Each structure stands twice: as structure tokens, then as C-alpha cells.
Amino acid sequence: MAQKPPSSAPIALVTGASHGIGYEVARQLAQRGMTVVLTARDDARGTTAATQLNDAGLDVRFMTLNIADDASVQQAAAQLAQDFSHLDVLVNNAATNFDYGDTVLEVDLAQVRETFETNLLGTWRVTRAFLPLLRQSAHGRIVNVGSGAGTFGAPEGMLANFVPNLPAYTLSKLALNGLTLKMAAELQGTGILVNSVCPGTTASSPEMESIPGARPVEQGAASIVWAALLPDDGPTGGFFRDGQPLPW
Ligand SMILES: NC(=O)c1ccc[n+]([C@@H]2O[C@H](COP(=O)([O-])OP(=O)(O)OC[C@H]3O[C@@H](n4cnc5c(N)ncnc54)[C@H](OP(=O)(O)O)[C@@H]3O)[C@@H](O)[C@H]2O)c1
């Protein structure tokens, strides 16, 4: 990757950004003048995505990052530290296993473990690995991409209302919101703001496009970008969609 960018350019890193909402978050942040490190676990897809954004005149660099793999995360963090002096925005977007149709009573626990390895532990390990660089920023922002589905209180919440679907996904996102709260508390006073954001039901794939009311990827991504660009006196330890608090 990368030469050092002009020192005036804020730097953002987005996980799982070769397509879908992550790609659009990378695009929108770069359009705001940021240098964006677009990461993906698949080199070919990631390179193609970054090249597309470069062709549109945006400062986007590709870096390999598999958030479920310790070695990959450590390597990426070391690489970033070589190329940049700090990191301003970390968007933990990558997630896996929309296990629609599974149930808590029958789901394969190996699959549940894999889901948590990515959605919860992956976000956790990535954040810890990049924290030294975030601490070098005057305006560090961490955005964990959550889901209203993994809540008790949001309208589409699948916990309190006994909807059986999506056992691994919803519970991993519930835990992710807990992680956001714990991280925000531990980072209070550092200037680093940590929030969860739900993009809303978003047409990020042909499967999601078929869901009635699914909104455009641009809109889902904008919900996340809002939290990445919060002012210094913005909230921390919150859960939001479209800049509005969402029930846990
Ligand atoms: N779409 C919605 O309606 C909706 C609603 C609420 C929340 N969300 C959340 O929004 C985020 C983006 O969703 P999306 O709809 O854009 O989903 P998506 O199209 O499935 O994108 C997920 C991304 O995460 C990547 N990923 C998965 N495991 C990874 C790993 N171990 N390391 C690195 N990258 C990995 C995927 O890469 P590969 O291509 O290599 O698999 C993919 O690029 C997710 O956190 C999702 O839970 C989405």
C-alpha cells in the first residue's frame, strides 16, 4: 500500500469494504476528502473496488484484512503504522452469516462460533490492533456497524418479540452493542468516540433488494458516515440510525 498522504488529509479505514455498504461508506468518506484505506479479505475483489474509486478521482488504498484472523489483523495494523502516523476513523463494517431460517434450537453451533468470531471478536481484535494509531488522532472515531435486528427495543428487533430467525447473527449483534458500550466507557476522556450504528434494512445484495422497504445502499451508508464524522462534542457509547438514537 500507500505513500504517506498529505498530513492534512484525515485517514479512515473500513473493514469488509469490497462491496455492499462498506464499499459505499469508503466512497462517501473519500468524497469528503478523506484518505480511505479500503480493506477486504479477498485481494482481487478489494483491489478492483479500490481501483474503481481511484478511477473516480478518490484517494482510496487497498489493504488485505481478514478480521477473523489474528495474523492478518496484526499484519494490517503493522502495515498501517508504517504508512501513516495516525488513524482518524475506524469503521467496523465487516460481518457474516445472515442466518435467516435458522433457529436457536437447531442451528449448528460451529456456525454460531464462526459468526461470533467475525462479528464480535473480529471487531474487538481489529479495534485493539488499530487503537494505538487511533490514539494518535486528535479526533478518533470508531463506528461499529450493528443491527436493529439484534436489539430488544428497535421496531425490527428480534429478541423481545420472540421472532425465532437469525439466531447467530442477532445474538452477535446484541453482543456487539455491548462491546460498543464497554469500549466507549474505557475510552472516555481520550477524544475517541465509539458508537454503534444500524444502517437500516438496506438493499446491499440481490437477496436484500427483494426485502420490501429495503433502502438504497447510499442511504444505509450515510447513516454510518454520520457517526464517522461526529464533532468532538458528539455522543459516545450510543446506538443510532440516521443520526437518531435507536433503542438497544
Ligand atoms: N444490509 C442490511 O440490511 C443490514 C442491516 C443491518 C445491519 N447491516 C450490517 O451492515 C454491515 C454491512 O452489511 P452488508 O449488507 O453490506 O453485507 P455484505 O454485503 O454481506 O458485506 C459484508 C462484508 O463483510 C465482509 N466480511 C465478512 N467476513 C469477513 C472477514 N472475516 N474479514 C473481512 N471481511 C469480512 C464481506 O466480505 P466477503 O465478500 O469476502 O464475504 C463483505 O464485504 C454488516 O455489519 C451488516 O451486519 C446490514
The ligand as a Tripos MOL2 file, in Angstrom:
@<TRIPOS>MOLECULE
LIG
   48    52     1     0     0
SMALL
NO_CHARGES

@<TRIPOS>ATOM
      1 N1        -27.9390   -4.8710    4.6410 N.am      1 LIG1
      2 C1        -28.7020   -4.6940    5.7020 C.2       1 LIG1
      3 O1        -29.9490   -4.6300    5.6200 O.2       1 LIG1
      4 C2        -28.1020   -4.5170    7.0600 C.ar      1 LIG1
      5 C3        -28.9550   -4.2010    8.1360 C.ar      1 LIG1
      6 C4        -28.3870   -4.0240    9.3820 C.ar      1 LIG1
      7 C5        -27.0300   -4.1280    9.5640 C.ar      1 LIG1
      8 N2        -26.2390   -4.4440    8.4960 N.ar      1 LIG1
      9 C6        -24.7940   -4.5330    8.7240 C.3       1 LIG1
     10 O2        -24.1180   -3.6990    7.7920 O.3       1 LIG1
     11 C7        -22.8160   -4.2320    7.5100 C.3       1 LIG1
     12 C8        -22.6170   -4.3950    6.0170 C.3       1 LIG1
     13 O3        -23.6540   -5.2250    5.5360 O.3       1 LIG1
     14 P1        -23.9040   -5.5420    4.0070 P.3       1 LIG1
     15 O4        -25.3790   -5.6130    3.8570 O.co2     1 LIG1
     16 O5        -23.1260   -4.6500    3.1270 O.co2     1 LIG1
     17 O6        -23.3510   -7.0310    3.9750 O.3       1 LIG1
     18 P2        -22.4470   -7.7950    2.9110 P.3       1 LIG1
     19 O7        -22.7610   -7.3180    1.5410 O.co2     1 LIG1
     20 O8        -22.5770   -9.2350    3.2530 O.co2     1 LIG1
     21 O9        -20.9990   -7.2930    3.3020 O.3       1 LIG1
     22 C9        -20.3110   -7.7870    4.3980 C.3       1 LIG1
     23 C10       -18.8530   -7.5800    4.1450 C.3       1 LIG1
     24 O10       -18.1180   -8.1290    5.2450 O.3       1 LIG1
     25 C11       -17.0630   -8.8750    4.6980 C.3       1 LIG1
     26 N3        -16.5620   -9.8990    5.6050 N.ar      1 LIG1
     27 C12       -17.1880  -10.9870    6.1090 C.ar      1 LIG1
     28 N4        -16.3440  -11.6900    6.8860 N.ar      1 LIG1
     29 C13       -15.1620  -11.0280    6.8670 C.ar      1 LIG1
     30 C14       -13.8960  -11.2400    7.4520 C.ar      1 LIG1
     31 N5        -13.6560  -12.3030    8.2250 N.pl3     1 LIG1
     32 N6        -12.9040  -10.3430    7.2330 N.ar      1 LIG1
     33 C15       -13.1170   -9.2510    6.4550 C.ar      1 LIG1
     34 N7        -14.2780   -9.0160    5.8390 N.ar      1 LIG1
     35 C16       -15.2870   -9.8910    6.0490 C.ar      1 LIG1
     36 C17       -17.6150   -9.4880    3.4190 C.3       1 LIG1
     37 O11       -16.5470   -9.9020    2.5960 O.3       1 LIG1
     38 P3        -16.6510  -11.1430    1.5700 P.3       1 LIG1
     39 O12       -17.1750  -10.5490    0.3210 O.co2     1 LIG1
     40 O13       -15.2350  -11.6230    1.4830 O.co2     1 LIG1
     41 O14       -17.5690  -12.1460    2.2010 O.co2     1 LIG1
     42 C18       -18.3820   -8.2920    2.8770 C.3       1 LIG1
     43 O15       -17.5200   -7.4270    2.1720 O.3       1 LIG1
     44 C19       -22.7380   -5.5540    8.2880 C.3       1 LIG1
     45 O16       -22.1210   -5.3300    9.5300 O.3       1 LIG1
     46 C20       -24.2060   -5.9120    8.4990 C.3       1 LIG1
     47 O17       -24.3960   -6.7580    9.6140 O.3       1 LIG1
     48 C21       -26.7360   -4.6360    7.2560 C.ar      1 LIG1
@<TRIPOS>BOND
     1     1     2 1
     2     2     3 2
     3     2     4 1
     4     4     5 ar
     5     4    48 ar
     6     5     6 ar
     7     6     7 ar
     8     7     8 ar
     9     8     9 1
    10     8    48 ar
    11     9    10 1
    12     9    46 1
    13    10    11 1
    14    11    12 1
    15    11    44 1
    16    12    13 1
    17    13    14 1
    18    14    15 2
    19    14    16 1
    20    14    17 1
    21    17    18 1
    22    18    19 2
    23    18    20 1
    24    18    21 1
    25    21    22 1
    26    22    23 1
    27    23    24 1
    28    23    42 1
    29    24    25 1
    30    25    26 1
    31    25    36 1
    32    26    27 ar
    33    26    35 ar
    34    27    28 ar
    35    28    29 ar
    36    29    30 ar
    37    29    35 ar
    38    30    31 1
    39    30    32 ar
    40    32    33 ar
    41    33    34 ar
    42    34    35 ar
    43    36    37 1
    44    36    42 1
    45    37    38 1
    46    38    39 2
    47    38    40 1
    48    38    41 1
    49    42    43 1
    50    44    45 1
    51    44    46 1
    52    46    47 1
@<TRIPOS>SUBSTRUCTURE
     1 LIG1         1 GROUP 0 **** ****
